[in-house]
Structures are given as C-alpha cells and as structure tokens.
Amino acid sequence: MTSSPLPLPELQVRSDWTTAEIQALLELPLMDLLWRAQAVHRQANPGYRVQLASLLSVKTGGCEEDCAYCPQSMHNSSDVAGRPELEVEPVLARARAAKEAGAHRFCMGWAWRDIRDGAPFEAMLSMVRGVRELGMEACVTAGMLTDGQAERLAAAGLTSYNHNLDTSPEHYDRIITTRTFQERLETLQRVRKAGISMCCGGIIGMGETLTDRASLLQVLAAMNPHPESVPINALVAVEGTPLEEQPEVDPLELVRMVAVARILMPHSRVRLSAGRETMSQEAQVLALLAGADSIFYGDTLLTTGNPDVAADQELLAAAGVTPWQEAVPA
C-alpha cells in the first residue's frame, strides 16, 4: 500500500508564526520537511539561482563584546587581535578578485561593538562606494550604529547591513552579556529606517534547545517585512572560547534550520554560512535543496575556514544550480 502524495502547500508570506508552529515544523520527518521547503523554494526562487557572497575581515580581533563563540573577543584567550586594520585599496583589490571569481556580493567585517566615527568610518564609506562602483552588492557588519551613521552608509550605497540575533531571546544571556537582545533589535530598526536591507540570522550548536531554535526563527519571521537576508550558521567551536567543548552540529540539523527558514520567509535569501566547511558535498546539496539560495564563497569566513572557490564551483555544478549573475543596480 502506497501513501497518497502530500498536498502542495500554498506560498504563504506571514509575520504571525508562533513558536509552537515553528517547533512543529522543526520536528517534522525530514522528508516531509524537505518536501514542504522545496515547494516553497521553487515558487519563490524561479530558476533556482544561488547568490555567491565573499566575506573579508577588515578589522580583526580586539572586540569589546564577550560573545562566547567568538575568537575575536578580547574576553577570550583565542582573541586574534594584532592584525593591522586593512586600508581602502587592499580591500577593494580583494573585492575585485572576488568579483572575478564569480561573487555577486562583497561583505566586510569590523570586530567592533559599535562603529567608530572619524577616519575608520570614513574609510568604511569609501570601501562601500568602491565596492558598489565595481557593480557588486556591498554588505557591512560592524556592530551597533547610530541613525546618522546608518543614513551616511545608505547615501554611500550600502546594500545590506548584517547584524545577527545569534540565538533566541531566552538563551541570549548565556551567550552574550555585553549587549542586550533589545539593543540588537534597535540596531536593526535603525538599518531599516535608513532604507538599507537587513541581513540577520543566527547560530545553532551553542547549547540551545529546539524551542530556542524555534524562538529565534519566530523573532525573525515576525519582522514585517522579513529580513532580506537570513544567514544560518553552525557553531565553529574554536579553542580558547567558552564554547570550545561544544559538539559538532549534525549537518542535518543545519539542513532543518534552512528548510524551516525558507518556509517561514519565502522571499528572503537564506544563506548557508559558518560551519559549511565541515559539511560533505551531499549535505550541502541537501541544504540547497532545502532552500538555501546563497553561500559565502572563498577560503575564509572572517577568522574560520570556508570551502575554497574550486570546491564551491564543483558543488554548484554537481547540484545543477545557477549562480546569480545579474548586474547590481548602482
């Protein structure tokens, strides 16, 4: 006896998902969850394209935040401070190389609690303008920012600002104590008010429960509109951080998070981010099947490893997906 095929779900764009509904999705049999996510993804992403993004650490280490997962925190013995902050031209040279390798978005990171005014901020603005002049999307992650800074970044042409929630409101204080969850939300509100698109996601594998994962996704899916970009990260447990003993995340758990994020936020770019280096090609293809439509591309993801360009090109060819190649509006 064969079971009847599951009905094709309608494409829903909602901001009223409950944590209980989301946890029920996370607990679905994997085949049913993948089927639902596939149905949504094929409707929301005709042509099945994947954006390639390259990420460069401009200012590395010495951060005042105490994020338990981060090797750039001055509170952790793993702090990688001591690398000089990159100047404008070397950053733009890396952006040109990323574009030549096929990247569509160039992301730049500063290990700061909040953006520094003066020469560092002026350099940031120059980098953003330079990346946009190359015909690429430009993304910045640099901690908290003021309304005025957000407006100046928007005027410089910044495409997106990354500011992750990291984990659920309930689990947050176990991971970070130097910045509140509410402060993160206020930063995101400033970004959106300035007209910059929002890049906001989280990390799994930090000792959270399944309910915490559902709660994190609920906060993201309750935003109206949804974040334009949702990075899904797995913890990379680095020696010298408080989470160094955390077990490696099962790749299928990452696939589940990608699938549920796709169902909840049909039109957001769901980015397969940190932790991808430890996933087999088969697991990464499952994540693409589940609804990931962006990957970070290149050999370094801030201070942790990432698959190299050749491996990524082989992955996309094996999966039969097309890199996003349209020109970026100025």
C-alpha positions as CSV (number, residue, x, y, z in Angstrom):
1,M,0.0,0.0,0.0
2,T,1.4,3.4,-1.0
3,S,0.7,6.6,0.8
4,S,-1.0,9.5,-1.1
5,P,1.2,12.4,-2.1
6,L,1.2,15.3,0.2
7,P,-0.8,18.3,-1.0
8,L,1.2,21.2,-2.5
9,P,1.3,23.9,0.2
10,E,0.4,27.4,-0.9
11,L,3.1,30.1,-0.8
12,Q,2.4,31.9,2.5
13,V,4.0,35.2,3.5
14,R,3.2,35.6,7.2
15,S,4.5,37.6,10.1
16,D,2.3,35.9,12.7
17,W,4.0,32.5,13.1
18,T,4.1,31.2,16.6
19,T,7.0,29.4,18.3
20,A,4.8,26.3,18.7
21,E,4.1,26.3,14.9
22,I,7.7,26.7,14.1
23,Q,8.9,24.0,16.5
24,A,6.3,21.6,14.9
25,L,8.0,22.3,11.5
26,L,11.4,21.6,13.0
27,E,10.1,18.3,14.3
28,L,8.6,17.1,11.0
29,P,10.0,13.9,9.5
30,L,12.9,15.2,7.4
31,M,11.5,14.0,4.1
32,D,8.2,15.8,4.7
33,L,10.1,19.0,5.8
34,L,12.2,19.0,2.7
35,W,9.2,18.5,0.5
36,R,7.4,21.5,2.0
37,A,10.6,23.6,1.8
38,Q,11.2,22.6,-1.8
39,A,7.6,23.5,-2.8
40,V,8.0,27.0,-1.3
41,H,11.5,27.5,-2.7
42,R,10.6,26.6,-6.2
43,Q,7.7,29.1,-6.1
44,A,9.8,31.9,-4.5
45,N,13.0,31.3,-6.4
46,P,12.2,30.6,-10.1
47,G,15.2,29.3,-11.9
48,Y,16.8,28.0,-8.7
49,R,19.7,30.5,-8.5
50,V,22.3,30.9,-5.7
51,Q,24.0,34.1,-4.8
52,L,27.7,33.9,-4.2
53,A,29.0,36.2,-1.5
54,S,32.6,36.9,-0.4
55,L,33.4,38.0,3.2
56,L,36.5,39.8,4.3
57,S,37.6,40.8,7.8
58,V,38.7,44.4,7.6
59,K,39.4,44.9,11.4
60,T,40.1,41.6,13.1
61,G,40.1,40.9,16.9
62,G,40.2,43.0,20.0
63,C,36.4,43.3,20.1
64,E,34.9,44.5,23.4
65,E,31.9,42.1,23.2
66,D,32.1,38.9,25.2
67,C,30.3,36.6,22.6
68,A,31.0,33.1,23.9
69,Y,31.5,31.7,20.4
70,C,33.9,34.3,19.0
71,P,37.7,34.1,18.6
72,Q,37.8,37.9,18.1
73,S,36.5,38.8,21.6
74,M,39.1,40.4,23.9
75,H,37.4,38.5,26.7
76,N,38.5,35.1,25.2
77,S,42.1,33.7,25.1
78,S,41.5,32.9,21.4
79,D,41.5,36.7,20.6
80,V,43.2,37.1,17.2
81,A,44.0,40.8,17.8
82,G,47.2,42.1,16.4
83,R,46.4,42.1,12.7
84,P,46.5,45.6,11.2
85,E,43.2,47.1,10.1
86,L,43.1,46.9,6.3
87,E,43.2,50.1,4.2
88,V,40.8,51.0,1.5
89,E,42.8,50.0,-1.6
90,P,43.7,46.5,-0.4
91,V,40.1,45.9,0.5
92,L,38.9,47.0,-3.0
93,A,41.6,44.8,-4.5
94,R,40.1,41.8,-2.7
95,A,36.6,42.9,-3.9
96,R,37.8,42.9,-7.5
97,A,39.3,39.5,-7.1
98,A,36.1,38.2,-5.5
99,K,34.1,39.6,-8.5
100,E,36.4,37.9,-11.0
101,A,35.9,34.6,-9.1
102,G,32.2,35.0,-9.6
103,A,31.0,36.7,-6.3
104,H,27.9,38.9,-6.6
105,R,28.1,40.4,-3.1
106,F,31.1,41.6,-1.1
107,C,30.8,41.6,2.7
108,M,33.2,43.5,5.0
109,G,33.5,42.9,8.7
110,W,34.8,45.0,11.6
111,A,35.3,43.5,15.0
112,W,33.7,46.4,16.9
113,R,31.0,46.7,19.5
114,D,29.8,49.8,17.6
115,I,31.0,51.8,14.6
116,R,33.9,54.2,15.3
117,D,33.4,57.7,13.9
118,G,36.2,59.6,12.3
119,A,38.8,58.1,10.0
120,P,37.7,54.5,10.4
121,F,34.1,55.3,9.4
122,E,35.3,57.5,6.5
123,A,37.3,54.5,5.3
124,M,34.3,52.3,5.6
125,L,32.2,54.7,3.5
126,S,35.0,54.7,0.8
127,M,35.1,50.9,0.8
128,V,31.3,50.8,0.3
129,R,31.4,53.3,-2.5
130,G,34.3,51.4,-4.2
131,V,32.5,48.0,-4.0
132,R,29.3,49.5,-5.4
133,E,31.3,51.1,-8.3
134,L,32.5,47.5,-9.1
135,G,28.9,46.5,-9.7
136,M,28.6,44.4,-6.6
137,E,26.3,44.4,-3.7
138,A,28.1,45.7,-0.6
139,C,27.4,44.5,2.9
140,V,28.9,45.6,6.2
141,T,28.9,44.1,9.7
142,A,30.4,46.3,12.4
143,G,28.2,46.1,15.5
144,M,25.8,48.8,16.6
145,L,25.4,52.1,14.8
146,T,23.6,55.4,15.1
147,D,20.8,56.8,13.0
148,G,23.3,59.3,11.4
149,Q,25.8,56.5,10.6
150,A,23.1,54.4,9.0
151,E,22.0,57.4,6.9
152,R,25.5,58.0,5.7
153,L,26.0,54.3,4.8
154,A,22.8,54.4,2.9
155,A,24.0,57.5,1.0
156,A,27.2,55.7,0.2
157,G,25.2,53.0,-1.5
158,L,25.4,50.2,1.1
159,T,23.2,47.3,0.0
160,S,22.8,45.5,3.3
161,Y,23.8,45.7,7.0
162,N,24.5,42.4,8.8
163,H,23.6,42.2,12.5
164,N,22.7,38.7,13.7
165,L,20.5,38.0,16.6
166,D,22.7,34.9,17.2
167,T,20.2,32.9,19.4
168,S,16.8,33.1,21.0
169,P,15.9,35.8,23.5
170,E,15.6,33.1,26.2
171,H,19.1,31.7,25.6
172,Y,20.8,35.0,24.7
173,D,22.2,35.9,28.2
174,R,24.1,32.6,28.3
175,I,26.0,33.6,25.1
176,I,26.5,37.4,25.4
177,T,26.3,39.8,28.3
178,T,27.9,43.0,26.9
179,R,24.9,43.8,24.6
180,T,21.3,43.1,25.1
181,F,18.9,41.4,22.7
182,Q,16.9,44.6,22.6
183,E,19.9,46.6,21.5
184,R,20.3,44.2,18.6
185,L,16.7,44.8,17.6
186,E,17.2,48.6,17.9
187,T,20.2,48.4,15.6
188,L,18.1,46.5,13.0
189,Q,15.4,49.2,13.3
190,R,18.0,51.9,12.5
191,V,19.2,50.0,9.5
192,R,15.7,49.5,8.1
193,K,14.7,53.2,8.9
194,A,17.7,54.3,6.7
195,G,16.4,52.2,3.8
196,I,19.3,49.6,3.9
197,S,18.3,46.0,3.5
198,M,18.7,43.8,6.6
199,C,20.9,40.7,6.9
200,C,20.0,39.0,10.1
201,G,20.2,35.3,11.3
202,G,21.6,33.2,14.0
203,I,23.9,30.3,15.1
204,I,22.9,26.8,16.1
205,G,25.0,24.4,18.3
206,M,25.6,26.7,21.2
207,G,23.8,24.6,23.8
208,E,20.3,25.8,22.9
209,T,17.2,23.7,22.8
210,L,14.9,23.0,19.9
211,T,12.5,25.5,21.4
212,D,15.3,28.1,21.4
213,R,15.8,27.5,17.7
214,A,12.1,27.9,17.0
215,S,12.1,31.1,19.1
216,L,15.0,32.6,17.2
217,L,13.2,31.9,13.9
218,Q,9.9,33.3,15.3
219,V,11.6,36.6,16.1
220,L,13.0,36.8,12.5
221,A,9.7,35.7,10.9
222,A,7.7,38.2,13.0
223,M,9.6,41.1,11.3
224,N,7.5,42.9,8.7
225,P,8.9,42.9,6.2
226,H,11.1,39.8,6.7
227,P,14.8,40.3,6.7
228,E,16.0,40.4,3.1
229,S,18.9,38.0,4.1
230,V,18.9,35.3,6.8
231,P,22.3,33.7,7.5
232,I,22.0,30.2,9.1
233,N,25.3,29.4,10.9
234,A,26.5,26.3,12.7
235,L,28.9,26.9,15.6
236,V,32.6,26.6,14.7
237,A,33.9,25.6,18.2
238,V,37.3,27.5,18.5
239,E,39.8,26.7,21.2
240,G,40.1,29.5,23.7
241,T,36.4,30.4,23.6
242,P,33.8,29.4,26.3
243,L,32.1,27.1,23.7
244,E,35.2,25.2,22.7
245,E,33.9,21.9,24.0
246,Q,30.6,22.1,22.2
247,P,30.0,19.0,20.0
248,E,29.9,19.5,16.2
249,V,26.5,20.2,14.8
250,D,24.9,17.4,12.9
251,P,24.6,18.7,9.3
252,L,21.0,17.5,9.1
253,E,20.2,20.0,11.9
254,L,21.6,22.8,9.8
255,V,19.5,21.5,6.9
256,R,16.4,21.6,9.1
257,M,17.0,25.2,10.0
258,V,17.5,26.2,6.4
259,A,14.3,24.4,5.4
260,V,12.2,26.0,8.1
261,A,13.7,29.4,7.5
262,R,12.7,29.0,3.8
263,I,9.1,28.1,4.7
264,L,8.7,31.0,7.1
265,M,10.4,33.6,5.0
266,P,9.8,32.6,1.3
267,H,11.4,35.6,-0.3
268,S,14.4,36.1,2.0
269,R,17.8,35.0,0.9
270,V,18.6,32.1,3.2
271,R,22.4,32.0,3.5
272,L,24.3,28.8,4.3
273,S,27.1,30.4,6.3
274,A,29.6,29.4,9.1
275,G,30.0,25.6,9.6
276,R,29.8,24.8,5.9
277,E,33.4,23.7,5.8
278,T,32.6,20.6,7.9
279,M,29.7,19.6,5.7
280,S,30.1,16.9,3.0
281,Q,29.1,17.8,-0.6
282,E,26.0,15.7,-0.2
283,A,24.9,17.6,3.0
284,Q,25.5,21.0,1.2
285,V,23.4,19.8,-1.7
286,L,20.6,18.9,0.8
287,A,20.8,22.4,2.2
288,L,20.5,23.9,-1.3
289,L,17.5,21.5,-1.8
290,A,16.0,22.7,1.5
291,G,16.0,26.4,0.3
292,A,19.5,27.9,0.8
293,D,20.0,30.3,-2.1
294,S,23.2,32.0,-1.0
295,I,26.6,30.7,0.1
296,F,29.7,32.5,1.3
297,Y,32.3,31.9,-1.3
298,G,36.0,31.8,-0.9
299,D,38.5,30.3,1.6
300,T,38.0,32.4,4.7
301,L,34.8,33.4,6.7
302,L,36.1,36.1,9.0
303,T,38.6,34.1,11.1
304,T,37.4,30.5,10.4
305,G,37.8,28.3,7.3
306,N,35.4,28.1,4.4
307,P,35.4,25.8,1.3
308,D,37.7,27.2,-1.5
309,V,36.4,28.6,-4.8
310,A,37.1,25.5,-6.9
311,A,35.3,23.2,-4.4
312,D,32.3,25.6,-4.4
313,Q,32.2,25.7,-8.2
314,E,32.2,21.9,-8.2
315,L,29.4,21.8,-5.7
316,L,27.2,24.1,-7.7
317,A,27.9,22.2,-10.9
318,A,27.1,18.9,-9.2
319,A,23.8,20.4,-7.8
320,G,22.9,21.8,-11.2
321,V,22.2,25.3,-9.7
322,T,23.0,28.6,-11.4
323,P,25.0,31.4,-9.7
324,W,23.2,34.7,-9.5
325,Q,24.8,36.8,-12.3
326,E,22.6,39.8,-12.9
327,A,24.2,43.2,-12.7
328,V,23.7,45.1,-9.4
329,P,21.9,48.4,-9.8
330,A,24.1,51.4,-8.8
